[in-house]
Every structure is written in structure tokens, then in C-alpha cells.
Amino acid sequence: MYQVTITCPNCDGAGSIAMTSDLSSSMEHECCACAGIGRTLVSEAAELYEDTAALLEDYPNAIKIERVA
């Protein structure tokens, strides 16, 4: 199993999201998808990839790739 750390797609790595489309008066709130850290983990089965280079083809902007048991 691989654990891939990626930039949170919900907040684009900002850790917070605006609650309205009018950014001039909007308040930002902690992103609930990443708990405000701007990153999230994705688990991938190791059997689907020959090596980490193949995994990087699917996650070219990965922050970290770790092989776990």
C-alpha cells in the first residue's frame, strides 16, 4: 500500500475556504476536508504500480510518497 500526500483539492492547499463568492466581504473558514493543513492522504494499492515512478504518473504533484504495510 502506498500513502500519497497531495495538496488538498478542496482548498487548493490554502487550508481554508471562502464561504461566499464575493471575496471582498467573505470570511474564510478552515477546510473540513483537510482540517486546515492544506494536504490530504490518498491510499493506493501497491499492486497497481510497478514502482514509485509509475505512481508519480498519476500523482505528478505529490508532496510525499510512502510505502506502508
N, C-alpha and C positions, 0 to 999 in steps of 0.2 A: 504494500500500500504506500502510495506517495501522498504527502500533505504539501500542498502548494499554497503559499501565501501570495495573495494578489491584492491589488488596490480595490477597495470596496466599490462595486459597480453602482451602488445606490447613491453614494455621496461623492463619487469620483476621488476618494481618498481624503476629502476635507474633514471628515469626522462629524460634520454637521450638515444639516439641510435647511433650506429656507422653506417656511410654511406657506408663503404666498408667491405668486409670480412677480409681484411688484417688489423688487429687491431694495428699493429705497426706503420702504417702510416695514419690510419683513423682519421678523425675529428669526434667528437661527436656533435650531434645536438639535440635540445630539441625535445622530443617525442611529436608529434602532437596529439596523442590520449588522453594524459592526461595533456597536456600543461606544461609538465616538473615537475609535482608534484609527479609522481610515483604512484598515486592512481586514481581510477575511480569509479563512482557510477553506480550501476545496480539497476533498479527498478523491483520489483516483486509484483504481486497481492497477497494481504493478504489472499484471499480466497483459494489460492493454498496450504497454510501451516496451520497446526493446531496451531503451536506456533513457537517461535524462535529456539527451539531445532530442529524442523523439517527443518527449513530454513538452519541451520548450517550443515545439512547433505549434502545439495547442495553446500554450501559455507564454507567448513571447515576452510579455512584460512582467513575468513572475518576479516577485521580490525575493522569495526563498523557496527552495525545493528540498524536501526532506523525505528520505525513505524510512518508513516506520514498519514495525512488525505486522 
